[in-house]
Amino acid sequence: MSTSAISTTTPIYDLLVQERGDAPAEARTAAHQTQDRARQMLDWSSGRVAAAQREERAFSAFGRSGDDDGRVQALLM
């Protein structure tokens, strides 16, 4: 059998797609959407930024000052 004799059409599959829909394509789409949603839900970078901003705005009864290496120390009176 030569390669020219091999048909590239799939009549049975095409008929099933017409009757029932393209399940593999729908599954791929659902998988991509699930991956995108999971990636968004598991992205904690915005949470770290928000926590750092909250910490910067936080009130301390003892006062705070930033150290050169980024640590926060209480002011001694």
PDB file of N, CA, C and O in Angstrom:
ATOM      1  N   MET A   1       0.847  -1.174   0.000  1.00  0.00           N
ATOM      2  CA  MET A   1       0.000   0.000   0.000  1.00  0.00           C
ATOM      3  C   MET A   1       0.891   1.235   0.000  1.00  0.00           C
ATOM      4  O   MET A   1       1.766   1.369   0.856  1.00  0.00           O
ATOM      5  N   SER A   2       0.680   2.125  -0.939  1.00  0.00           N
ATOM      6  CA  SER A   2       1.488   3.334  -1.025  1.00  0.00           C
ATOM      7  C   SER A   2       0.860   4.434  -0.172  1.00  0.00           C
ATOM      8  O   SER A   2      -0.297   4.335   0.237  1.00  0.00           O
ATOM      9  N   THR A   3       1.628   5.463   0.086  1.00  0.00           N
ATOM     10  CA  THR A   3       1.131   6.562   0.915  1.00  0.00           C
ATOM     11  C   THR A   3       0.031   7.338   0.217  1.00  0.00           C
ATOM     12  O   THR A   3      -0.800   7.957   0.882  1.00  0.00           O
ATOM     13  N   SER A   4       0.006   7.321  -1.092  1.00  0.00           N
ATOM     14  CA  SER A   4      -1.056   8.025  -1.806  1.00  0.00           C
ATOM     15  C   SER A   4      -2.389   7.319  -1.666  1.00  0.00           C
ATOM     16  O   SER A   4      -3.438   7.939  -1.845  1.00  0.00           O
ATOM     17  N   ALA A   5      -2.368   6.032  -1.350  1.00  0.00           N
ATOM     18  CA  ALA A   5      -3.605   5.271  -1.205  1.00  0.00           C
ATOM     19  C   ALA A   5      -4.224   5.438   0.176  1.00  0.00           C
ATOM     20  O   ALA A   5      -5.388   5.088   0.371  1.00  0.00           O
ATOM     21  N   ILE A   6      -3.469   5.969   1.141  1.00  0.00           N
ATOM     22  CA  ILE A   6      -3.979   6.158   2.500  1.00  0.00           C
ATOM     23  C   ILE A   6      -4.864   7.399   2.520  1.00  0.00           C
ATOM     24  O   ILE A   6      -4.445   8.476   2.096  1.00  0.00           O
ATOM     25  N   SER A   7      -6.059   7.244   3.004  1.00  0.00           N
ATOM     26  CA  SER A   7      -7.002   8.357   3.065  1.00  0.00           C
ATOM     27  C   SER A   7      -6.706   9.212   4.300  1.00  0.00           C
ATOM     28  O   SER A   7      -6.434   8.690   5.381  1.00  0.00           O
ATOM     29  N   THR A   8      -6.765  10.517   4.120  1.00  0.00           N
ATOM     30  CA  THR A   8      -6.552  11.420   5.256  1.00  0.00           C
ATOM     31  C   THR A   8      -7.864  11.809   5.916  1.00  0.00           C
ATOM     32  O   THR A   8      -7.867  12.449   6.968  1.00  0.00           O
ATOM     33  N   THR A   9      -8.979  11.427   5.302  1.00  0.00           N
ATOM     34  CA  THR A   9     -10.270  11.721   5.919  1.00  0.00           C
ATOM     35  C   THR A   9     -10.654  10.591   6.855  1.00  0.00           C
ATOM     36  O   THR A   9     -10.223   9.450   6.689  1.00  0.00           O
ATOM     37  N   THR A  10     -11.459  10.923   7.824  1.00  0.00           N
ATOM     38  CA  THR A  10     -11.920   9.927   8.792  1.00  0.00           C
ATOM     39  C   THR A  10     -13.441  10.002   8.856  1.00  0.00           C
ATOM     40  O   THR A  10     -13.991  10.668   9.733  1.00  0.00           O
ATOM     41  N   PRO A  11     -14.125   9.325   7.937  1.00  0.00           N
ATOM     42  CA  PRO A  11     -15.580   9.468   7.863  1.00  0.00           C
ATOM     43  C   PRO A  11     -16.303   9.032   9.136  1.00  0.00           C
ATOM     44  O   PRO A  11     -17.298   9.652   9.512  1.00  0.00           O
ATOM     45  N   ILE A  12     -15.835   7.995   9.799  1.00  0.00           N
ATOM     46  CA  ILE A  12     -16.514   7.544  11.022  1.00  0.00           C
ATOM     47  C   ILE A  12     -16.371   8.603  12.116  1.00  0.00           C
ATOM     48  O   ILE A  12     -17.340   8.945  12.793  1.00  0.00           O
ATOM     49  N   TYR A  13     -15.167   9.111  12.277  1.00  0.00           N
ATOM     50  CA  TYR A  13     -14.937  10.144  13.291  1.00  0.00           C
ATOM     51  C   TYR A  13     -15.734  11.400  12.956  1.00  0.00           C
ATOM     52  O   TYR A  13     -16.355  11.992  13.839  1.00  0.00           O
ATOM     53  N   ASP A  14     -15.723  11.810  11.689  1.00  0.00           N
ATOM     54  CA  ASP A  14     -16.474  13.002  11.282  1.00  0.00           C
ATOM     55  C   ASP A  14     -17.962  12.839  11.578  1.00  0.00           C
ATOM     56  O   ASP A  14     -18.615  13.786  12.018  1.00  0.00           O
ATOM     57  N   LEU A  15     -18.496  11.654  11.342  1.00  0.00           N
ATOM     58  CA  LEU A  15     -19.902  11.392  11.620  1.00  0.00           C
ATOM     59  C   LEU A  15     -20.182  11.454  13.126  1.00  0.00           C
ATOM     60  O   LEU A  15     -21.194  12.010  13.552  1.00  0.00           O
ATOM     61  N   LEU A  16     -19.293  10.888  13.914  1.00  0.00           N
ATOM     62  CA  LEU A  16     -19.466  10.946  15.372  1.00  0.00           C
ATOM     63  C   LEU A  16     -19.408  12.380  15.880  1.00  0.00           C
ATOM     64  O   LEU A  16     -20.163  12.755  16.777  1.00  0.00           O
ATOM     65  N   VAL A  17     -18.519  13.179  15.312  1.00  0.00           N
ATOM     66  CA  VAL A  17     -18.417  14.582  15.720  1.00  0.00           C
ATOM     67  C   VAL A  17     -19.709  15.317  15.393  1.00  0.00           C
ATOM     68  O   VAL A  17     -20.184  16.131  16.185  1.00  0.00           O
ATOM     69  N   GLN A  18     -20.276  15.029  14.225  1.00  0.00           N
ATOM     70  CA  GLN A  18     -21.541  15.666  13.859  1.00  0.00           C
ATOM     71  C   GLN A  18     -22.667  15.244  14.804  1.00  0.00           C
ATOM     72  O   GLN A  18     -23.501  16.064  15.189  1.00  0.00           O
ATOM     73  N   GLU A  19     -22.686  13.975  15.170  1.00  0.00           N
ATOM     74  CA  GLU A  19     -23.767  13.465  16.014  1.00  0.00           C
ATOM     75  C   GLU A  19     -23.604  13.833  17.485  1.00  0.00           C
ATOM     76  O   GLU A  19     -24.572  14.214  18.143  1.00  0.00           O
ATOM     77  N   ARG A  20     -22.391  13.721  17.998  1.00  0.00           N
ATOM     78  CA  ARG A  20     -22.169  13.832  19.448  1.00  0.00           C
ATOM     79  C   ARG A  20     -21.312  15.019  19.869  1.00  0.00           C
ATOM     80  O   ARG A  20     -21.228  15.317  21.061  1.00  0.00           O
ATOM     81  N   GLY A  21     -20.684  15.692  18.936  1.00  0.00           N
ATOM     82  CA  GLY A  21     -19.779  16.782  19.273  1.00  0.00           C
ATOM     83  C   GLY A  21     -18.352  16.277  19.342  1.00  0.00           C
ATOM     84  O   GLY A  21     -18.112  15.070  19.388  1.00  0.00           O
ATOM     85  N   ASP A  22     -17.420  17.189  19.349  1.00  0.00           N
ATOM     86  CA  ASP A  22     -15.995  16.841  19.346  1.00  0.00           C
ATOM     87  C   ASP A  22     -15.501  16.761  20.796  1.00  0.00           C
ATOM     88  O   ASP A  22     -14.976  17.733  21.339  1.00  0.00           O
ATOM     89  N   ALA A  23     -15.675  15.607  21.400  1.00  0.00           N
ATOM     90  CA  ALA A  23     -15.317  15.418  22.810  1.00  0.00           C
ATOM     91  C   ALA A  23     -13.838  15.689  23.091  1.00  0.00           C
ATOM     92  O   ALA A  23     -13.541  16.345  24.090  1.00  0.00           O
ATOM     93  N   PRO A  24     -12.886  15.218  22.260  1.00  0.00           N
ATOM     94  CA  PRO A  24     -11.477  15.524  22.548  1.00  0.00           C
ATOM     95  C   PRO A  24     -11.186  17.031  22.525  1.00  0.00           C
ATOM     96  O   PRO A  24     -10.432  17.526  23.362  1.00  0.00           O
ATOM     97  N   ALA A  25     -11.773  17.752  21.582  1.00  0.00           N
ATOM     98  CA  ALA A  25     -11.552  19.204  21.530  1.00  0.00           C
ATOM     99  C   ALA A  25     -12.166  19.885  22.744  1.00  0.00           C
ATOM    100  O   ALA A  25     -11.567  20.798  23.312  1.00  0.00           O
ATOM    101  N   GLU A  26     -13.359  19.448  23.148  1.00  0.00           N
ATOM    102  CA  GLU A  26     -14.000  20.012  24.337  1.00  0.00           C
ATOM    103  C   GLU A  26     -13.192  19.703  25.592  1.00  0.00           C
ATOM    104  O   GLU A  26     -13.085  20.544  26.484  1.00  0.00           O
ATOM    105  N   ALA A  27     -12.626  18.508  25.666  1.00  0.00           N
ATOM    106  CA  ALA A  27     -11.798  18.134  26.819  1.00  0.00           C
ATOM    107  C   ALA A  27     -10.529  18.970  26.867  1.00  0.00           C
ATOM    108  O   ALA A  27     -10.102  19.399  27.939  1.00  0.00           O
ATOM    109  N   ARG A  28      -9.924  19.202  25.697  1.00  0.00           N
ATOM    110  CA  ARG A  28      -8.725  20.050  25.654  1.00  0.00           C
ATOM    111  C   ARG A  28      -9.039  21.464  26.119  1.00  0.00           C
ATOM    112  O   ARG A  28      -8.286  22.052  26.896  1.00  0.00           O
ATOM    113  N   THR A  29     -10.162  22.011  25.638  1.00  0.00           N
ATOM    114  CA  THR A  29     -10.565  23.366  26.035  1.00  0.00           C
ATOM    115  C   THR A  29     -10.802  23.434  27.539  1.00  0.00           C
ATOM    116  O   THR A  29     -10.346  24.366  28.202  1.00  0.00           O
ATOM    117  N   ALA A  30     -11.513  22.451  28.074  1.00  0.00           N
ATOM    118  CA  ALA A  30     -11.774  22.420  29.519  1.00  0.00           C
ATOM    119  C   ALA A  30     -10.473  22.293  30.309  1.00  0.00           C
ATOM    120  O   ALA A  30     -10.315  22.926  31.353  1.00  0.00           O
ATOM    121  N   ALA A  31      -9.549  21.481  29.816  1.00  0.00           N
ATOM    122  CA  ALA A  31      -8.262  21.308  30.507  1.00  0.00           C
ATOM    123  C   ALA A  31      -7.468  22.605  30.509  1.00  0.00           C
ATOM    124  O   ALA A  31      -6.872  22.963  31.525  1.00  0.00           O
ATOM    125  N   HIS A  32      -7.451  23.312  29.386  1.00  0.00           N
ATOM    126  CA  HIS A  32      -6.732  24.594  29.326  1.00  0.00           C
ATOM    127  C   HIS A  32      -7.356  25.619  30.266  1.00  0.00           C
ATOM    128  O   HIS A  32      -6.648  26.357  30.950  1.00  0.00           O
ATOM    129  N   GLN A  33      -8.681  25.659  30.294  1.00  0.00           N
ATOM    130  CA  GLN A  33      -9.358  26.593  31.194  1.00  0.00           C
ATOM    131  C   GLN A  33      -9.068  26.251  32.656  1.00  0.00           C
ATOM    132  O   GLN A  33      -8.863  27.146  33.476  1.00  0.00           O
ATOM    133  N   THR A  34      -9.052  24.970  32.977  1.00  0.00           N
ATOM    134  CA  THR A  34      -8.757  24.540  34.342  1.00  0.00           C
ATOM    135  C   THR A  34      -7.328  24.885  34.726  1.00  0.00           C
ATOM    136  O   THR A  34      -7.075  25.339  35.842  1.00  0.00           O
ATOM    137  N   GLN A  35      -6.393  24.674  33.810  1.00  0.00           N
ATOM    138  CA  GLN A  35      -4.998  25.029  34.081  1.00  0.00           C
ATOM    139  C   GLN A  35      -4.845  26.524  34.299  1.00  0.00           C
ATOM    140  O   GLN A  35      -4.143  26.944  35.218  1.00  0.00           O
ATOM    141  N   ASP A  36      -5.490  27.333  33.468  1.00  0.00           N
ATOM    142  CA  ASP A  36      -5.404  28.784  33.629  1.00  0.00           C
ATOM    143  C   ASP A  36      -5.991  29.225  34.967  1.00  0.00           C
ATOM    144  O   ASP A  36      -5.414  30.055  35.669  1.00  0.00           O
ATOM    145  N   ARG A  37      -7.137  28.661  35.305  1.00  0.00           N
ATOM    146  CA  ARG A  37      -7.773  29.018  36.581  1.00  0.00           C
ATOM    147  C   ARG A  37      -6.917  28.594  37.771  1.00  0.00           C
ATOM    148  O   ARG A  37      -6.776  29.344  38.737  1.00  0.00           O
ATOM    149  N   ALA A  38      -6.343  27.391  37.702  1.00  0.00           N
ATOM    150  CA  ALA A  38      -5.475  26.913  38.782  1.00  0.00           C
ATOM    151  C   ALA A  38      -4.238  27.795  38.900  1.00  0.00           C
ATOM    152  O   ALA A  38      -3.800  28.112  40.005  1.00  0.00           O
ATOM    153  N   ARG A  39      -3.683  28.184  37.774  1.00  0.00           N
ATOM    154  CA  ARG A  39      -2.500  29.053  37.790  1.00  0.00           C
ATOM    155  C   ARG A  39      -2.834  30.388  38.450  1.00  0.00           C
ATOM    156  O   ARG A  39      -2.036  30.912  39.227  1.00  0.00           O
ATOM    157  N   GLN A  40      -4.005  30.939  38.145  1.00  0.00           N
ATOM    158  CA  GLN A  40      -4.418  32.199  38.761  1.00  0.00           C
ATOM    159  C   GLN A  40      -4.661  32.034  40.261  1.00  0.00           C
ATOM    160  O   GLN A  40      -4.272  32.890  41.057  1.00  0.00           O
ATOM    161  N   MET A  41      -5.299  30.941  40.637  1.00  0.00           N
ATOM    162  CA  MET A  41      -5.622  30.721  42.044  1.00  0.00           C
ATOM    163  C   MET A  41      -4.381  30.430  42.881  1.00  0.00           C
ATOM    164  O   MET A  41      -4.340  30.752  44.069  1.00  0.00           O
ATOM    165  N   LEU A  42      -3.385  29.830  42.272  1.00  0.00           N
ATOM    166  CA  LEU A  42      -2.175  29.475  43.003  1.00  0.00           C
ATOM    167  C   LEU A  42      -1.078  30.528  42.902  1.00  0.00           C
ATOM    168  O   LEU A  42       0.023  30.334  43.417  1.00  0.00           O
ATOM    169  N   ASP A  43      -1.374  31.633  42.244  1.00  0.00           N
ATOM    170  CA  ASP A  43      -0.398  32.713  42.127  1.00  0.00           C
ATOM    171  C   ASP A  43      -0.451  33.556  43.392  1.00  0.00           C
ATOM    172  O   ASP A  43      -1.354  34.373  43.577  1.00  0.00           O
ATOM    173  N   TRP A  44       0.517  33.346  44.242  1.00  0.00           N
ATOM    174  CA  TRP A  44       0.547  34.034  45.536  1.00  0.00           C
ATOM    175  C   TRP A  44       1.353  35.325  45.491  1.00  0.00           C
ATOM    176  O   TRP A  44       1.500  35.978  46.524  1.00  0.00           O
ATOM    177  N   SER A  45       1.881  35.718  44.333  1.00  0.00           N
ATOM    178  CA  SER A  45       2.721  36.904  44.262  1.00  0.00           C
ATOM    179  C   SER A  45       1.953  38.160  44.668  1.00  0.00           C
ATOM    180  O   SER A  45       2.503  39.014  45.363  1.00  0.00           O
ATOM    181  N   SER A  46       0.696  38.291  44.250  1.00  0.00           N
ATOM    182  CA  SER A  46      -0.073  39.469  44.633  1.00  0.00           C
ATOM    183  C   SER A  46      -0.366  39.460  46.132  1.00  0.00           C
ATOM    184  O   SER A  46      -0.462  40.525  46.742  1.00  0.00           O
ATOM    185  N   GLY A  47      -0.509  38.296  46.729  1.00  0.00           N
ATOM    186  CA  GLY A  47      -0.735  38.198  48.168  1.00  0.00           C
ATOM    187  C   GLY A  47       0.466  38.654  48.966  1.00  0.00           C
ATOM    188  O   GLY A  47       0.318  39.308  49.999  1.00  0.00           O
ATOM    189  N   ARG A  48       1.660  38.313  48.493  1.00  0.00           N
ATOM    190  CA  ARG A  48       2.879  38.753  49.181  1.00  0.00           C
ATOM    191  C   ARG A  48       3.027  40.266  49.099  1.00  0.00           C
ATOM    192  O   ARG A  48       3.428  40.907  50.071  1.00  0.00           O
ATOM    193  N   VAL A  49       2.708  40.834  47.956  1.00  0.00           N
ATOM    194  CA  VAL A  49       2.797  42.288  47.793  1.00  0.00           C
ATOM    195  C   VAL A  49       1.794  42.966  48.710  1.00  0.00           C
ATOM    196  O   VAL A  49       2.125  43.947  49.376  1.00  0.00           O
ATOM    197  N   ALA A  50       0.564  42.447  48.751  1.00  0.00           N
ATOM    198  CA  ALA A  50      -0.465  43.038  49.603  1.00  0.00           C
ATOM    199  C   ALA A  50      -0.079  42.933  51.072  1.00  0.00           C
ATOM    200  O   ALA A  50      -0.299  43.877  51.830  1.00  0.00           O
ATOM    201  N   ALA A  51       0.489  41.812  51.490  1.00  0.00           N
ATOM    202  CA  ALA A  51       0.906  41.636  52.879  1.00  0.00           C
ATOM    203  C   ALA A  51       2.015  42.623  53.229  1.00  0.00           C
ATOM    204  O   ALA A  51       2.017  43.194  54.319  1.00  0.00           O
ATOM    205  N   ALA A  52       2.942  42.823  52.326  1.00  0.00           N
ATOM    206  CA  ALA A  52       4.029  43.772  52.572  1.00  0.00           C
ATOM    207  C   ALA A  52       3.478  45.192  52.683  1.00  0.00           C
ATOM    208  O   ALA A  52       3.930  45.966  53.528  1.00  0.00           O
ATOM    209  N   GLN A  53       2.514  45.538  51.847  1.00  0.00           N
ATOM    210  CA  GLN A  53       1.913  46.864  51.912  1.00  0.00           C
ATOM    211  C   GLN A  53       1.141  47.051  53.213  1.00  0.00           C
ATOM    212  O   GLN A  53       1.194  48.121  53.820  1.00  0.00           O
ATOM    213  N   ARG A  54       0.421  46.013  53.642  1.00  0.00           N
ATOM    214  CA  ARG A  54      -0.295  46.102  54.919  1.00  0.00           C
ATOM    215  C   ARG A  54       0.677  46.288  56.074  1.00  0.00           C
ATOM    216  O   ARG A  54       0.419  47.056  57.000  1.00  0.00           O
ATOM    217  N   GLU A  55       1.792  45.578  56.009  1.00  0.00           N
ATOM    218  CA  GLU A  55       2.781  45.685  57.072  1.00  0.00           C
ATOM    219  C   GLU A  55       3.390  47.076  57.122  1.00  0.00           C
ATOM    220  O   GLU A  55       3.678  47.593  58.201  1.00  0.00           O
ATOM    221  N   GLU A  56       3.586  47.678  55.963  1.00  0.00           N
ATOM    222  CA  GLU A  56       4.147  49.032  55.922  1.00  0.00           C
ATOM    223  C   GLU A  56       3.176  50.044  56.530  1.00  0.00           C
ATOM    224  O   GLU A  56       3.602  51.007  57.167  1.00  0.00           O
ATOM    225  N   ARG A  57       1.873  49.829  56.335  1.00  0.00           N
ATOM    226  CA  ARG A  57       0.869  50.759  56.839  1.00  0.00           C
ATOM    227  C   ARG A  57       0.456  50.457  58.269  1.00  0.00           C
ATOM    228  O   ARG A  57      -0.306  51.223  58.860  1.00  0.00           O
ATOM    229  N   ALA A  58       0.938  49.368  58.837  1.00  0.00           N
ATOM    230  CA  ALA A  58       0.497  48.929  60.156  1.00  0.00           C
ATOM    231  C   ALA A  58       0.896  49.953  61.230  1.00  0.00           C
ATOM    232  O   ALA A  58       1.937  50.604  61.136  1.00  0.00           O
ATOM    233  N   PHE A  59       0.049  50.072  62.234  1.00  0.00           N
ATOM    234  CA  PHE A  59       0.296  50.977  63.352  1.00  0.00           C
ATOM    235  C   PHE A  59       1.012  50.225  64.460  1.00  0.00           C
ATOM    236  O   PHE A  59       0.644  49.098  64.791  1.00  0.00           O
ATOM    237  N   SER A  60       2.017  50.836  65.023  1.00  0.00           N
ATOM    238  CA  SER A  60       2.695  50.261  66.167  1.00  0.00           C
ATOM    239  C   SER A  60       2.689  51.291  67.290  1.00  0.00           C
ATOM    240  O   SER A  60       3.073  52.443  67.088  1.00  0.00           O
ATOM    241  N   ALA A  61       2.258  50.876  68.457  1.00  0.00           N
ATOM    242  CA  ALA A  61       2.222  51.781  69.603  1.00  0.00           C
ATOM    243  C   ALA A  61       3.626  52.193  70.026  1.00  0.00           C
ATOM    244  O   ALA A  61       3.793  53.226  70.676  1.00  0.00           O
ATOM    245  N   PHE A  62       4.638  51.404  69.670  1.00  0.00           N
ATOM    246  CA  PHE A  62       6.005  51.686  70.077  1.00  0.00           C
ATOM    247  C   PHE A  62       6.790  52.435  69.002  1.00  0.00           C
ATOM    248  O   PHE A  62       7.938  52.818  69.226  1.00  0.00           O
ATOM    249  N   GLY A  63       6.183  52.644  67.847  1.00  0.00           N
ATOM    250  CA  GLY A  63       6.888  53.305  66.745  1.00  0.00           C
ATOM    251  C   GLY A  63       7.798  52.320  66.044  1.00  0.00           C
ATOM    252  O   GLY A  63       8.195  51.307  66.620  1.00  0.00           O
ATOM    253  N   ARG A  64       8.122  52.616  64.819  1.00  0.00           N
ATOM    254  CA  ARG A  64       8.994  51.736  64.045  1.00  0.00           C
ATOM    255  C   ARG A  64       9.928  52.585  63.212  1.00  0.00           C
ATOM    256  O   ARG A  64       9.630  53.728  62.865  1.00  0.00           O
ATOM    257  N   SER A  65      11.046  52.002  62.909  1.00  0.00           N
ATOM    258  CA  SER A  65      11.946  52.638  61.949  1.00  0.00           C
ATOM    259  C   SER A  65      12.588  51.536  61.126  1.00  0.00           C
ATOM    260  O   SER A  65      12.897  50.467  61.653  1.00  0.00           O
ATOM    261  N   GLY A  66      12.790  51.781  59.863  1.00  0.00           N
ATOM    262  CA  GLY A  66      13.388  50.769  58.996  1.00  0.00           C
ATOM    263  C   GLY A  66      14.892  50.757  59.157  1.00  0.00           C
ATOM    264  O   GLY A  66      15.518  51.816  59.205  1.00  0.00           O
ATOM    265  N   ASP A  67      15.471  49.599  59.238  1.00  0.00           N
ATOM    266  CA  ASP A  67      16.910  49.419  59.330  1.00  0.00           C
ATOM    267  C   ASP A  67      17.486  49.360  57.918  1.00  0.00           C
ATOM    268  O   ASP A  67      16.739  49.152  56.962  1.00  0.00           O
ATOM    269  N   ASP A  68      18.786  49.537  57.768  1.00  0.00           N
ATOM    270  CA  ASP A  68      19.397  49.524  56.453  1.00  0.00           C
ATOM    271  C   ASP A  68      19.216  48.194  55.749  1.00  0.00           C
ATOM    272  O   ASP A  68      19.116  48.162  54.522  1.00  0.00           O
ATOM    273  N   ASP A  69      19.170  47.089  56.492  1.00  0.00           N
ATOM    274  CA  ASP A  69      19.047  45.785  55.845  1.00  0.00           C
ATOM    275  C   ASP A  69      17.597  45.342  55.702  1.00  0.00           C
ATOM    276  O   ASP A  69      17.337  44.175  55.410  1.00  0.00           O
ATOM    277  N   GLY A  70      16.639  46.265  55.906  1.00  0.00           N
ATOM    278  CA  GLY A  70      15.239  45.943  55.681  1.00  0.00           C
ATOM    279  C   GLY A  70      14.501  45.461  56.911  1.00  0.00           C
ATOM    280  O   GLY A  70      13.285  45.274  56.854  1.00  0.00           O
ATOM    281  N   ARG A  71      15.205  45.249  58.047  1.00  0.00           N
ATOM    282  CA  ARG A  71      14.524  44.795  59.255  1.00  0.00           C
ATOM    283  C   ARG A  71      13.831  45.979  59.925  1.00  0.00           C
ATOM    284  O   ARG A  71      14.248  47.126  59.768  1.00  0.00           O
ATOM    285  N   VAL A  72      12.793  45.693  60.654  1.00  0.00           N
ATOM    286  CA  VAL A  72      12.068  46.717  61.396  1.00  0.00           C
ATOM    287  C   VAL A  72      12.417  46.559  62.870  1.00  0.00           C
ATOM    288  O   VAL A  72      12.353  45.460  63.422  1.00  0.00           O
ATOM    289  N   GLN A  73      12.789  47.678  63.503  1.00  0.00           N
ATOM    290  CA  GLN A  73      13.152  47.638  64.926  1.00  0.00           C
ATOM    291  C   GLN A  73      12.289  48.632  65.681  1.00  0.00           C
ATOM    292  O   GLN A  73      11.911  49.667  65.131  1.00  0.00           O
ATOM    293  N   ALA A  74      11.976  48.335  66.919  1.00  0.00           N
ATOM    294  CA  ALA A  74      11.219  49.244  67.770  1.00  0.00           C
ATOM    295  C   ALA A  74      12.138  50.386  68.211  1.00  0.00           C
ATOM    296  O   ALA A  74      13.326  50.174  68.456  1.00  0.00           O
ATOM    297  N   LEU A  75      11.591  51.572  68.309  1.00  0.00           N
ATOM    298  CA  LEU A  75      12.347  52.727  68.779  1.00  0.00           C
ATOM    299  C   LEU A  75      12.434  52.694  70.298  1.00  0.00           C
ATOM    300  O   LEU A  75      11.429  52.483  70.977  1.00  0.00           O
ATOM    301  N   LEU A  76      13.599  52.897  70.817  1.00  0.00           N
ATOM    302  CA  LEU A  76      13.773  52.956  72.263  1.00  0.00           C
ATOM    303  C   LEU A  76      13.580  54.396  72.725  1.00  0.00           C
ATOM    304  O   LEU A  76      14.062  55.332  72.087  1.00  0.00           O
ATOM    305  N   MET A  77      12.874  54.564  73.838  1.00  0.00           N
ATOM    306  CA  MET A  77      12.629  55.917  74.360  1.00  0.00           C
ATOM    307  C   MET A  77      13.372  56.122  75.633  1.00  0.00           C
ATOM    308  O   MET A  77      13.295  57.197  76.227  1.00  0.00           O
TER     309      MET A  77
END
